[in-house]
Amino acid sequence: MIKLNSQRTQKLPDRINYFWLEDELLVIERHGILIDIEKKLIENGIREELRLAKRPLEHRIIKLFNLETYLQRTIRNLYVDWDFEADKGYMVLMMKKDE
């Protein structure tokens, strides 16, 4: 699902790493996600505008792919950020604790 969302909003990542930091905290690291026009914008110093444009596209993953059903957990928050120079994207999903 992460690959499919990345493909729809950017491009298919070269590699994806998943890190469960604790039961309620998942970090997803994607390598090789930028398309040529994004790379050119970054080269031209248009970083913050690109960050603001990409953020809503990333957040739609929860709704489009019913990620909560896939994870079998309720997502409390989703944070996204990028390391543009390294061509990496990060998603941090915070889930509700099981009661």
Legacy VTK file of the C-alpha trace (Angstrom):
# vtk DataFile Version 3.0
C-alpha trace
ASCII
DATASET POLYDATA
POINTS 99 float
0.000 0.000 0.000
2.828 2.385 0.774
4.338 1.641 -2.639
1.004 2.226 -4.387
0.443 5.569 -2.673
3.986 6.656 -3.462
3.506 5.676 -7.075
0.278 7.680 -7.317
1.650 10.797 -5.617
5.299 10.693 -6.652
6.963 7.617 -8.087
7.542 4.063 -6.994
10.309 4.128 -4.359
13.525 2.276 -5.022
13.434 0.862 -1.490
11.187 1.025 1.587
12.229 0.341 5.187
9.782 -0.122 8.060
10.808 0.519 11.662
8.485 -0.281 14.560
9.937 1.914 17.317
7.308 0.704 19.740
3.885 -0.904 19.520
2.187 2.385 18.644
4.905 4.040 16.551
5.845 3.083 12.982
8.449 4.918 10.879
8.487 4.310 7.144
11.571 5.385 5.203
11.355 5.515 1.406
14.415 5.870 -0.831
14.397 7.157 -4.401
11.041 8.939 -4.438
11.693 12.201 -6.275
10.820 12.791 -9.913
12.959 14.966 -12.179
10.859 18.118 -11.829
11.024 17.873 -8.020
14.794 17.489 -8.206
14.995 20.610 -10.381
12.793 22.586 -7.973
15.061 21.536 -5.097
18.111 22.535 -7.121
16.481 25.944 -7.656
15.871 26.383 -3.920
12.112 25.716 -3.962
12.223 23.360 -0.960
9.600 24.703 1.402
6.987 25.166 -1.316
7.592 21.607 -2.489
7.292 20.344 1.083
3.957 22.161 1.495
2.644 20.800 -1.827
3.643 17.191 -1.109
2.354 16.966 2.464
-1.413 16.727 1.663
-0.708 14.093 -0.995
1.035 11.944 1.585
-1.722 12.376 4.169
-4.348 10.986 1.843
-2.814 7.516 2.215
-4.896 6.908 5.344
-8.164 7.503 3.501
-7.317 6.102 0.063
-5.926 2.790 1.193
-7.782 2.212 4.444
-4.427 1.898 6.144
-6.002 1.377 9.554
-7.594 -1.879 8.402
-4.301 -3.040 6.939
-2.415 -2.254 10.167
-5.333 -3.413 12.328
-4.859 -0.275 14.413
-6.371 3.177 14.646
-4.006 5.872 13.416
-3.906 8.842 15.752
-1.454 11.000 13.775
0.575 10.869 10.600
3.671 13.016 10.133
5.609 13.281 6.886
8.914 14.892 5.972
11.666 14.575 3.403
15.411 14.659 3.113
15.448 16.100 -0.383
19.226 15.972 -0.820
19.271 12.231 -0.018
16.057 11.594 -2.037
14.286 10.090 0.979
10.813 10.472 2.415
9.696 9.653 5.935
6.282 8.832 7.353
5.713 8.512 11.080
2.452 6.851 12.090
1.276 7.111 15.675
-1.385 4.587 16.591
-3.822 4.529 19.464
-2.889 2.144 22.245
-4.828 -1.068 22.458
-7.185 -0.958 25.393
LINES 1 100
99 0 1 2 3 4 5 6 7 8 9 10 11 12 13 14 15 16 17 18 19 20 21 22 23 24 25 26 27 28 29 30 31 32 33 34 35 36 37 38 39 40 41 42 43 44 45 46 47 48 49 50 51 52 53 54 55 56 57 58 59 60 61 62 63 64 65 66 67 68 69 70 71 72 73 74 75 76 77 78 79 80 81 82 83 84 85 86 87 88 89 90 91 92 93 94 95 96 97 98
